[in-house]
Amino acid sequence: MLRTPPSKKAVDKNQLALVYQPKVNLKTTQIAGMESLLRWNRSSWNYKLQKVLCRILERAQTF
C-alpha cells in the first residue's frame, strides 16, 4: 500500500503558508533585509518550526 507523503497532503489541504520576516539592524533599528519562511499550519500543531518542516520533507524525499 502506497502512502501519500505528509507534504503532499499539506499542499492538497492548503496548509502551507509563505511568510516574510524582516531582518532588523538592532543598532540602527532599520530593516536590513528580509527572509522568507515556509510554515506548515496544521490544526493539531499550529505552526511548525522551519527546521522541523525541512526534516519532514527530507525524510519524505519530496524535494
Secondary structure, DSSP 8 states (H G I E B T S, - for coil): -----HHHHHHHTT-EEEEEEEEEETTTTEEEEEEEEEEEEETTTEE--HHHHHHHHHHHT--
